[in-house]
Amino acid sequence: MLAGNARYDGPGDLPTEIPIFPLTGALLLPRGRMPLNIFEPRYVQMIDDCLAASRVIGMVQPDLTLDEAMADPVPALCQIGCAGRLVAYQETGDGRYLVTLTGIVRFAIDREVETDKPYRVCRISTEPFMSDYTPHLGEDAVDRGALLDTFRAYLDANNLDTDWDSLDKASNEALVNALAMMSPYGPAEKQALLEAPDLKSRAETLIAITEIDLARNGDDNVSRLQ
């Protein structure tokens, strides 16, 4: 697959140790694009170092099973994250960076690496997620109609609108991953979407989460989705 100016066709195309950006509620998926506003000094340095090296950053959530995860300055991490390539970079003039990552592949954390850096570095393995390197894999198995019906019901329930022309033109992979990444759900739901084994499972997980949300809020539209 192509991310920015680099090709990633297998584990050998990525470094085995990458800087980690722990961020609760953040979901990056292969070939998805994530904008970030970088302002903490340790992560500003991380961006500087990435620009001079592989340009690869690992997005991962703090461990969802630990109540104190957010209070701990060095929280335990979820074991599954997604590596992204830094493909856009802008200095704001006030010490911040506005950057964009393109998702490459999910990874499993093998262990954290001790360094003298102010940010965290982990040794990773992408071997469990080899299918992520192949664009559009499993698209034909996605029930696009069910996904769009569920999304339409969510928009109707919340008095929202969207660019349907752009959605109609999107591939199944782009549609599923974009809707998953932009979904307003919590950290546990985002992690479930990340860890779904394939595109079909991710679409089904997103539909189920949305139907639960609609039912919880008493929306009548949920009846026509079952």
C-alpha positions in Angstrom: 0.0 0.0 0.0 1.0 3.6 -0.5 1.0 6.1 2.3 2.4 9.5 1.3 5.6 8.9 -0.6 6.3 5.5 0.9 5.2 2.0 0.1 4.3 -0.5 2.9 3.8 -4.0 1.6 4.8 -6.0 4.6 6.3 -6.0 8.1 9.8 -5.4 6.7 8.8 -2.0 5.4 8.2 -0.6 8.9 10.6 -0.1 11.8 10.1 -2.6 14.7 10.3 0.2 17.3 8.1 3.2 16.9 7.2 6.3 19.0 3.7 5.9 20.6 1.1 8.6 21.0 -1.4 7.4 23.6 -4.8 9.1 23.0 -8.1 8.1 24.5 -10.9 7.8 22.1 -8.7 8.1 19.0 -9.2 5.6 16.2 -6.8 5.4 13.3 -7.4 2.7 10.7 -5.4 1.5 7.6 -5.6 4.1 4.9 -7.6 6.4 7.1 -6.5 10.0 7.7 -6.2 11.5 11.1 -5.5 15.2 11.8 -3.7 16.0 15.1 -3.0 19.2 16.9 0.4 18.7 18.6 1.2 21.0 21.5 2.7 19.1 24.4 6.5 19.6 24.3 7.2 15.9 24.4 5.1 15.2 21.4 6.5 18.3 19.6 9.8 16.6 20.0 8.3 13.3 18.8 7.2 15.0 15.6 10.7 16.5 15.1 12.3 13.1 15.6 9.8 11.4 13.3 10.4 13.9 10.5 14.1 13.1 10.7 13.5 9.3 10.7 10.8 6.9 9.5 7.8 9.3 9.9 5.9 6.5 11.5 3.9 7.0 14.7 1.8 4.5 16.6 -1.6 5.6 17.8 -2.9 3.6 20.8 -5.4 4.1 23.6 -4.5 3.9 27.3 -5.6 0.5 28.7 -9.4 0.7 29.0 -9.6 -1.8 31.9 -7.7 0.4 34.3 -9.8 3.2 36.0 -6.6 5.1 36.9 -5.3 5.0 33.4 -5.9 8.6 32.7 -4.6 9.8 36.1 -1.4 7.8 35.7 1.3 9.9 34.0 2.6 6.6 32.4 -0.7 4.6 31.9 -0.7 1.0 30.7 -1.6 0.8 27.0 -4.0 -1.2 25.0 -2.2 -4.0 23.3 -3.5 -3.2 19.8 -2.9 0.1 18.0 -2.4 1.4 14.5 0.8 2.7 12.9 0.4 5.9 10.7 2.8 7.8 8.5 3.2 11.5 8.9 2.0 12.9 5.5 1.2 16.5 6.3 2.9 19.0 8.6 2.3 22.6 9.4 3.9 25.0 12.0 1.5 27.3 13.6 3.9 30.0 14.8 2.9 29.5 18.5 4.9 26.3 19.1 2.2 23.8 17.9 2.2 21.5 14.9 -0.8 20.6 12.8 -0.1 17.2 11.3 -2.0 14.5 9.5 -1.4 10.7 9.7 -2.3 8.2 7.1 -3.0 4.8 8.7 -0.7 2.0 7.5 -1.3 -1.2 9.5 -2.5 -2.3 12.9 0.1 -3.7 15.4 0.4 -5.6 18.6 2.7 -4.2 21.2 5.5 -6.7 22.1 7.0 -4.5 24.9 7.8 -1.0 25.8 11.4 0.2 25.1 13.4 2.2 27.6 14.9 5.3 25.9 16.1 8.8 26.9 13.2 10.3 24.9 10.4 12.2 26.7 7.8 10.2 24.8 7.2 6.5 24.8 8.6 3.9 22.3 7.4 0.4 21.8 8.5 -2.7 20.0 5.7 -3.8 17.8 4.6 -6.6 15.5 2.3 -6.3 12.5 2.4 -10.0 11.7 -1.2 -10.6 13.2 -2.6 -8.0 10.7 -1.0 -8.9 7.4 -4.4 -8.3 5.6 -4.1 -4.6 6.4 -1.3 -4.2 3.9 -3.7 -5.1 1.0 -6.1 -2.3 0.0 -9.8 -3.1 -0.5 -9.4 -6.7 0.9 -12.8 -8.1 1.9 -14.9 -5.2 0.4 -17.3 -7.5 -1.4 -18.4 -9.1 1.9 -19.6 -5.7 3.4 -23.3 -5.1 3.5 -23.1 -1.6 2.2 -26.9 -1.1 2.2 -27.3 -2.0 5.8 -24.4 0.2 6.8 -25.8 3.2 5.0 -29.3 2.6 6.3 -27.9 2.6 9.9 -25.9 5.7 9.2 -29.0 7.4 7.8 -31.1 6.5 10.8 -28.4 7.9 13.1 -28.3 11.2 11.2 -32.1 11.4 11.2 -32.3 10.8 14.9 -29.7 13.5 15.6 -31.0 16.1 13.0 -27.8 15.8 11.1 -26.9 15.8 7.4 -24.0 14.7 5.3 -22.6 14.8 1.8 -24.4 11.8 0.3 -22.7 12.2 -3.1 -19.3 11.7 -1.6 -20.5 8.7 0.3 -21.9 7.2 -2.8 -18.5 7.5 -4.6 -16.5 6.0 -1.7 -15.3 2.5 -1.8 -16.6 0.0 0.8 -13.3 0.1 2.6 -13.1 3.9 2.7 -16.8 4.1 3.7 -16.5 1.6 6.6 -13.2 3.1 7.9 -14.3 6.7 7.6 -17.6 6.1 9.4 -15.8 4.1 12.1 -13.2 6.8 12.7 -15.7 9.7 12.7 -18.2 7.8 14.9 -19.0 9.6 18.2 -18.7 6.5 20.4 -16.5 5.9 23.4 -13.1 4.4 23.9 -14.3 0.8 24.3 -16.4 1.0 21.1 -13.5 2.6 19.2 -11.2 -0.2 20.4 -13.7 -2.8 19.3 -13.8 -1.3 15.8 -10.0 -1.3 15.7 -9.7 -4.9 16.7 -12.4 -6.2 14.4 -10.7 -8.9 12.4 -11.7 -7.8 8.9 -13.7 -5.2 7.1 -17.0 -7.1 7.2 -16.7 -7.6 11.0 -15.9 -3.9 11.4 -19.0 -2.8 9.4 -21.1 -5.3 11.5 -19.7 -4.0 14.7 -20.3 -0.4 13.7 -23.9 -1.2 12.8 -24.5 -3.0 16.1 -23.0 -0.2 18.2 -25.2 2.4 16.3 -28.3 0.3 16.7 -27.6 0.0 20.5 -27.2 3.8 20.6 -30.4 4.4 18.8 -32.3 2.0 21.0 -30.9 3.5 24.1 -32.1 6.9 23.0 -35.5 5.5 22.1 -35.3 6.2 18.4 -38.1 4.7 16.4 -35.9 4.3 13.4 -34.1 1.3 15.0 -37.1 -0.9 14.3 -36.6 -0.7 10.6 -32.9 -1.7 10.9 -33.7 -5.1 12.4 
